[in-house]
Amino acid sequence: VSKFSAAPPLFVIGDVAVIVEVKGKPISKQSRRGDVNHLINDLKATLRNGARQTARIQELIETNGGIWEDAGSWLNLSDIHEIRSVVVMLDDIGPLGTNLGELQAVEIIPEVHSPLVL
């Protein structure tokens, strides 16, 4: 069983778990001006990292039936039947946030365990 410290917030509603990761880094001025390379770097530093963090928690829940809380106690999640992930961005990324296929194609978010982007 793996331990995970400093886990993102986890909400359990019935048999559904919702993992939420909030990324506070703003999109750079260069990205806002249309610099695609800066935008890709910004999305990697925020969205990709957030998606990886939520996917890691989801994989731990699926594999182990729960996770270790920061206090060292085991949180049993074996009754969970559905896990959803949400990555909340500080800045609006417009249509990019809903175009999951494109974000997956450029490896910003994973194809498996893709989060909802807000």
N, C-alpha and C positions, 0 to 999 in steps of 0.2 A: 504494500500500500504506500503510495507516494504522499508526501507532505507538501502543502502549498501554503506559503505565508504571504501576507499582504494581498489576499485575494480581493478581486473586485466585488462590489455589492452583489449579493445573491438574494433573490426574492422567491419564496416558495408559496404557490397558490394551489392548493389541492395537490394534484399529481404533476404540476407543471413548475419547472424552475426557470427563472429569468435571470440571466447574468448580465449585469450592466457595467460597462467600462466607460468612464468619462475622460476625454483627452482635452487638455486645456491649452495646448499650443496653438496659437493663431496661424492662419494661412499668411505666408509672407507677402510683402508688397509686390515682389517680382511675380509671384504666382497670380496675384490679382490683376497684374498688367498683361497677363497672357503668356508668361514664360513657362512653357510646358515642362522643361527640365526641373525648374524650381517647384512646380506643382507636383510632379511625381515624387520629388524628394520630401515635400511637405506631407503628402499622403502616406508615404512610407513611414515617416516619423510619427504620424498620428494614427491614421486609420489602420494601417497594416499592423502596427504594434498593438493597438486595441483589439483587433480581430484575433491576433495570436494569443493574447492574454485570455480572452473569453473562450477561445477554442481549447486552450490548455485546461481550463476549469471544466469545460464540458466533457473533455476526454477523461479527466480524473473521475468525474461523477459516473460516466458510463462504464469505465473500467472497474472502479472500486466500490461503486454503490454509495459514495459519499466523499467528503473531503475533511481534512483536518482544519479546524478553526485556529486563528492566531493564538488563542488562549491554550491550545494544546488538546482541546477536546474534539472528539470525533463527531461530525455531523452526518448522521445516517440519512442518506437520500435514496435508499433502495426502492422506495415506493414511487419514485419519479418516473413518469412515462413519456414526458416531453420536455425538452430543454430548448430554450430560445435565448439568443444573445443579442444584445443591443450595444452599439458603440455610439456614444454621444460626442459630437464634435463641438468645439467652442464656436467655430465659424460655420456658416452655411456653405456647403460645397455644391449647392444647386442640384442639377440633374445627375451629377456624378454619384450622389448618394443613393439614387434609385436604380442606377445602371449596374447592377451586380455582375452581370455577364462580362461587361468590359473591365470592371475592377478585378474580376477573377482572371481574365485573359492576360492582364499585365501583372498578375501576381501581387496585387495590393491586398486582396482578401482571398482566403482559401476557398477552394471549390466545395469542400466539405466543412460544415459548421459555419457557413457564412452568416454574419450578423446583419441585423437591421441597422441602418445608418441614419442617425438623426442629427 
